[in-house]
Amino acid sequence: GECVCVFVCLCVASAAVREVLEETGVNAQFQRLMTIQENHNINGPGREGSTDLFCVCLLSPILTDNTVPLPVAQEDEIAAVKWMDVHELLLQPLYQDGIFNVMITSALEAAGKGRGLKCDTLPFSFRPGSASLMYPPREP
């Protein structure tokens, strides 16, 4: 069947930037939404029958004095954090095969080709105001 997923991209873009800052201390700029995993009927306390969206986003660290900031793990949230080559990531058991491997390798390939969904706030043409839109960039 067909699935139509509508969400406000500002939430995804700002959430990605916020989570990176909160959990690593690194200020980053959202570039593109690369992949989305949709997982239905999640089980767990208070989550029975819910749906998760797991997004892979391309972000760029905001440099300080032309230096990539050193990430620092948020206490009580994550055990450790470090910059890692994506090929090293793909050697980790969770990413060697299956859906997470496809998500990361697809995102990597698309990013290398300038693909992915960008997020912009665009004005309405029929009334005052604007909305956030995720869309593939137009070819030059």
Buried (B, 14 or more C-beta within 10 A) or exposed (E): EEEEEEEEBBEBBBEBBEBBBEBBBBBBEBBBBBBBEEEEEEEEEEEEEEEEEEBBBBBEBEEEEEEEBEBEBBEEEEEEBEEEEEEEBBEEEEBEEEEBBEBBBBBBEBBEEEBBBBBBEEEEEEEEEEEBBBEEEEEE
